[in-house]
Amino acid sequence: MITVKPFSALRPKSEYAKECAALPYDVMSSEEARKMVAGKPYSFLHIDKAEIDLDPSVGLYDDRVYQQAAANLKKFEEIGVYFQDHVKKYYFYRQAMDGRVQTGIVGCASIDDYIQNKIKKHELTRADKELYRIRHVDTCAAQTGPIFLAYRESETLDQIIQAETAHEPLYDFVADDGISHTVWESSSREIDEKIERAFGELNALYIADGHHRAASAVKAGLKRRNETPAYKGNEDYNFFLSVVFPAKSLKILDYNRVLRDLNGLSANAFLQAVQTHLGSVTPVEGIYRPKEKHEAGFFVGGKWYCVKFKEELCRAASPAENLDPAILQKYLLAPVLGIEDPRTDKRIDFVGGIRGLGYLERRCSEDAVAAIAMYPVSMDELMSIADAGEIMPPKSTWFEPKLRSGLIIHKI
C-alpha cells in the first residue's frame, strides 16, 4: 500500500508562473544561475540557489545562503507573487517536449514509504549534497523541488489523469527552451479520494530523478520528528512533494562519457584495447548513435566507430551488472584506463543526452581526447534494478524534460 496525500500548495499567481518556474537547483552552477536570472527578479532560483543574491565569496554551505532563501520566499509571499491554497487537493503537471508528452499527479509521498523501501531507489546519494538540501528545507520550512516518481501500472490513475486534464488549467506556458508546462488542480474531493485509494492499491513507486532531494526531504522530516516526540504522523513534514508519472510515458535519454586522456595510449592503441577487452570495433561515416543495447559509439582520433560488446560480457545475472555503463566500467574504463571510481576521477566527464552527440565532438576539440555515446537505459531496466534492491552505475540515466521548481511548493 502506497500513501500519496493531497495538500494545499503555495504557488505563484498565474501571471508570474512562467518567470517563477526554474530548472532544478542541481543541474547548474551558481555562476550559471546568476546569468539565468538576469532580468528575472521572481525566478525561483532566488530561493533554490539563494547564493546568487550574495557575494560570490560566500560559500554554498554558509548559513547566510539558507537565511537568504527563507527571506526571499517570505518576500515573494508578502508582495503577492505567491499565495497559499487553503483546500487540500491534488494537482496535475504536464510537460511537452519534441512532440512527447508526460503528465503526472502532484501530491505528497510518505517518508515512511521511503524508509520502508516502498519508494524504490536505484542510486546512491552523497552526504554533502544531502546536507545542503536538508538545511534548505528546514530553514525555509518548505519543500521547493518536487521528486520525480513513477508507477508501473494503474488504469484508474491513467483514466483520472486523462479526465482531469481536460479542464481549464491553472498555468499553461512555453518556457524559453521550448518545453511547455501545464498545471491543473483536481476538480473535486471525490476525485481526490479516488486518487488516494488508487495509490493505496500500488505496491511500489520508483524514484526516476531526484534521489538527493528525496533523501534530504526525508531526513528533514525525521529531524522534525526527533524535535517533536509527540508527533502524530499526519504533520506535513511526514510527507514530501512529488510528481508521480506513469512509467510508460517516461523516456530516459543517453548519458554519455568524455575522456580527458587515454592513460598514455595512442588513439590506435586505445582502439585495439577496446577490441581486445570490450568488443568489435567498426569504423562508420559521420556521427554514430548506438542502435541497441550492448552497443556504443566511440569518437576517437576525430573518427566515429561502432563498438558491439562481446556476448560473453553481457550475461551477468544481476540486472545492474548487465547494464552497458557497468560493462563499460568493468571491462574497459577500469582495466585499460585506470578509472576505478568514475564518481571522483577527473579524467572522465559525463554529458546528458539532451546536449546531442555533436557536443561530444566539440568537447574532443576542447578539453577531451575521446567520447563514448551510450545506448539509453530503459524504464523497465530501472524498475527491475530497483525491485532487486540493486544500485545503478553512476551516471546511467538522464531524464528530460526536467521538472520545474517554483510552480508548486509544499510548506512544512
N, C-alpha and C positions, 0 to 999 in steps of 0.2 A: 504494500500500500504506500503510495506516494502522496505527500502533502504539498500542495501549491495553493497559497491563500490569495484572495483578493485583498486590495489595500487602497488607501486613499493617497494618491500621488501628489507630490509637489511638482508642478510643471509650468512651462512658460506660457504666457498668453500667445495666442495664435500668431500675432504679428511679429513676435520675437523668435518663433520656433526655428526658422532657418538659420538665423545668426547664432542662436544659442547652441544648436547641435554641433558636436565636435567629435572627432575621432578619439578612440581610447587613449588615455594618457601614456600608455606604454608602447605606442608604435612610433614615437617621435622623441627627439632630444629636446632639451629645454631651449636650445638655440633655435631649432626648427619651429617650436611652438611660439616663440616670440615673434617670428616672422609671420606665422599663420594668423595671429590675432591683430595684425596691423589693420586699423580701421574697423575693428570689431570689438567694441567695448563690452558686449554682452556674450561673447564666446564663452562657452563653458570651460574652456582651457584656463580661464582666470580662476576657476575653482579646482579643476582636476590637476592643473600644473601651476599652482599659485606662485611658484618661484619666479615665473615670468614677470611678476609685478614687483619683484625685489631686485636689488643689485645682484648682478651675475656672480659676485664673490660669495653670496650666501649659499651654503651647502644644501643639498637636496634634503638632508635629514635634520636641518636646523628647525628648532621649534617655531621660528618665525614663518616658515613655509606653511605649516598646518594652521597657525593662527590667521595667516592671510587668507587661506582657503575658506575658513569658517567666516571671517569678516566679509569676504566677497559674496558668499552665499547669503548671508544675512542682508547685505546691501541689496542684492538682486530681488529679495523678497520685499524689502522696505520700499523700494522705488517702483514696485509693481511689475517688474519683468516676469517674476514667478508668482504663482498663487497656489494655495493648498486646496485640493479637492476635499470635500467633507464626507463623502459617501465612499465606503469601500467597494471596489469593483475590480474587474479585470480590464486590461487594455489589449489591443491587438496592434502589432507593429509589422508593417510590410516594407520590404526593400526590393527594388527592381534594378538590375544591372545587366547590361548586354543582352536584353531580352529574357533574362531569367528572373523569376520572382520567388521570394521566400517570405512566408508570413508566420509569425509566432504569437503565442499568448504571453502577455506580460503579467507576471504575478510574483509572489514571494515564496521561494522554496524553503524547506525546513533545514536548519543547521543540524538537527538530529538525523535526518535522512542522509546528510553528507557524512556525518560521523559514523553512521551505521553502514556506509558504502552502498546505500540505495541510490545515491547520486554517484555515479561511477567516474573514475578519473583514468587518464592514460598518460599523464605527465608528472614528473617530479617538480617541486617548487623550491625556490631559494629563500632562505630565511631573511636575507636583507631586503628582498623585494616585497616579501610579506609584511615586514615591519613598517615599511613606508606606507603601505595601504592601510594597515591596522590603525596607525596613528591618524591617518587622514579620515577614515570612517569615524573613529572615536571622537576626534576633535570637532568635526563637522556635525556629528550626530546624524549622519545621513550616508546612505549607500548611493553613490553617484554614478557608478558604472555598472550596467547590467551584465550578468553572467549569461553566456551563450550556451543554452542547454538544448538537448534533443530527446525526442521519444521515438521508439521503434515504430509502433503502430497503434492507432486509436481512431476508428471510424467515427466515433462520437465527436472527438476533438476536431477532426478534419471537417466534419459537417458544420460544427459550430463556427469554426474559423470562416468557412465559406459564407455562411448566412450573416454573421455579424459584420463582415467587411463589405457587405452590400449597402450599408447605411452611409450617411454623411460622415466624413472623417473629421477628427479634431484638427489634424495637421496634414498637409499634403504639399510637398515641395520637392524640387530637384536641387541637390547640393551642387556646389561648384565643380565637383568631379564628375557630374553627370548621373550620379546614383540618386534614384528617387526614394523618398521616405514618406510613408503614410501611416497615421496612427488613428485608431478608433477607440472608443470606450464601449464596454458591454451595455446592452440595451435594457437589461432588467435583472432584478435579484434572482428571478427564476433561472435565467441563463447562467448567472454566477454559480448557483447551486449545482446546476448540471455540469459545469466545467469542473468544479471541485470534486464531484463524485467521479467523473471520468478520469481525473488524475489519480484518484484513490484506487482505481482499478488497475493502474500500471504497477509493474514490479520494479521498474528502474527508470532513471533518467541518466543521460550521459553528458558530461561536460565536453562541448565541442571546442570552445575557446574561452579563456578567462580563468585558468587554474589558479593563478596568483590572486586575482580578485575574489574568487570563491573562498580560497583558504583564508584570506585576510578578513573577509566578512564573517566567516565562521569564528575565527579567533577573536575578533572584536566583540562578537556576541557572547562568547564564552567568558571574556573579560568582564562583561557587564553582569553575567550570571554570578560570577565569583564575588562581584561587588554588591550583589543583591541576593543574599542566601535564601530569601523568602520568595524568590521569583515563581511565577505560576506557569510559565511556559507559553503563554499567549502574547507576551510582550513583543513589540515589533523587532527588537534585537535578536529574537529567536528565529528570524527568517531573513532571507537575503534576496535582493532584487534580481530577477531573472527574466529572460525571454526564452520561451520553450517552443522549439520548432519541430515539425515532423521531419524525421531524418531523411525521408525520401526527397525532400525539397532542397536539401543542402548539397553544396558542391565544394570539395576540397581541391585547391589548386596545388600545383607542384611547388616544392620547396627545394631550391637549387643550391649548389655549392660553388664557391670560387676558391682557388688555391693560390696562395701568395708565393709559394716556392714548391719545387718538386723534390726536396730533400737531396739536392745535389745531382739529380738525374737530368740528362738532356731530354728534350721532347720525345725523341725516338726511343731512348732507353725507358722512359716512363710508359710509353705505349706498349712496348714489349713486356714490361712488368704487368700492365693491365691485362694483356693477353694471357700471360702465364698464371696470374693469380685470380683473375675475375671472369674473363670470358672473351669471346671473339671480338675482334676489332675490324670494322669495315669502314673505309673512307666513304663519305657521302658528299653530295653537292649542296651547298647552302646550309642554312641553319637546320639542325636536326632535332625534332621534338619526339621523344620516345612514344611508341605506338601501343605498348602493352607493358604489363608488369614484368619485372626482371629484365628490363632493358633500360639503357641510359644513353644520353647524348654527351659525348666528350668534345670539348673545344680545346685543342692543344696545338701550339705552333701555328696558329692562325687558320686551322682547318677543323672541320667537324667530322666526328666518327660515331657510328652506331656500335654500341657495345651490348652484346647479349650475354647475360650471365650464364655460367656453366650450370647445367641441370643439377649436378650433384651438390651445388651450393644452395639450392633453393628447396631443400627438403626438410627444413627444421620443423620439429613437431610443435614448437612454440610459435603462436601467431606473431608475436613481436619479433622474434629472431628471423622470421621468414619475410619481413618487410625489406624492401630494397635498401632503405637507409642503413638498416642493420647489417645486411650482407655487404654493402659497400664499405662500411666501417670495419667489419671483421676481417675481410679478405684483401682490402686494398689500402684504406687510409691508415690503419694501424701498422700492419706489417711492412708496407712499402714506403709510406711517407712518415711514419713515426708519429702520427697524430693519434695519441692514445685517448685523450679526452677532448672531443670536439667542442665541449661547452667552454673550455678555457684556452685552448690552443689558438694563438693569434695568427697562425698561418692559414687558417680556414675561416671563411665567412659564409653567411647564409643569406640567400636572396629569395624573397617571396615571389611566387609566380606572377603576381599582378604586374611586376615590372617588365615581363616579357624576356624572351631569350636574347634579343638584340642587346639588352642591358648587360648580359653576361659577356658578350663580345667586347663591349665598351670597357668593362672592368678589366679585361685582359689587356687592354691597351693603356691602362692607367696604373693600377696597383696590384694586379694579379697576373699569373702566368698560365692558368688553365681554369676551365669551368666544367661543371658536370650538371647536365639537365636531367632531372629525375621524373619518373612517372608518378602521378599523384596517388596517394593513399586513398582508399575508398571509405565511405562511412561504415560499410559493413565490416571492413577490417578494423576500423577504430573501435566499433562497439564490441567486436569479438575479443579484441585485446583487453578492453575494459572489463568485459564479463569474466575473462580468465584471470583478472587481477594482475595483469602484466603492465609494464611501462614501455611506451614507445621510445625509440632512439630520439635524442634531441633533434629539434627542428625537422619533424616529419610531416607536419600538416600546416597549411596556410589557408585560412578561411577568408573568403570575400563574398559579399561585402562585409565590412566591419560594422558592428552595432555602433550607433552614435550614442554618446553620453550627452546628458543635459536635456533630453526630451521628457524623461520620466525619472523622478527621484523618489527614493524610499527613505523617509525620515525615521530614525530610531530613537 
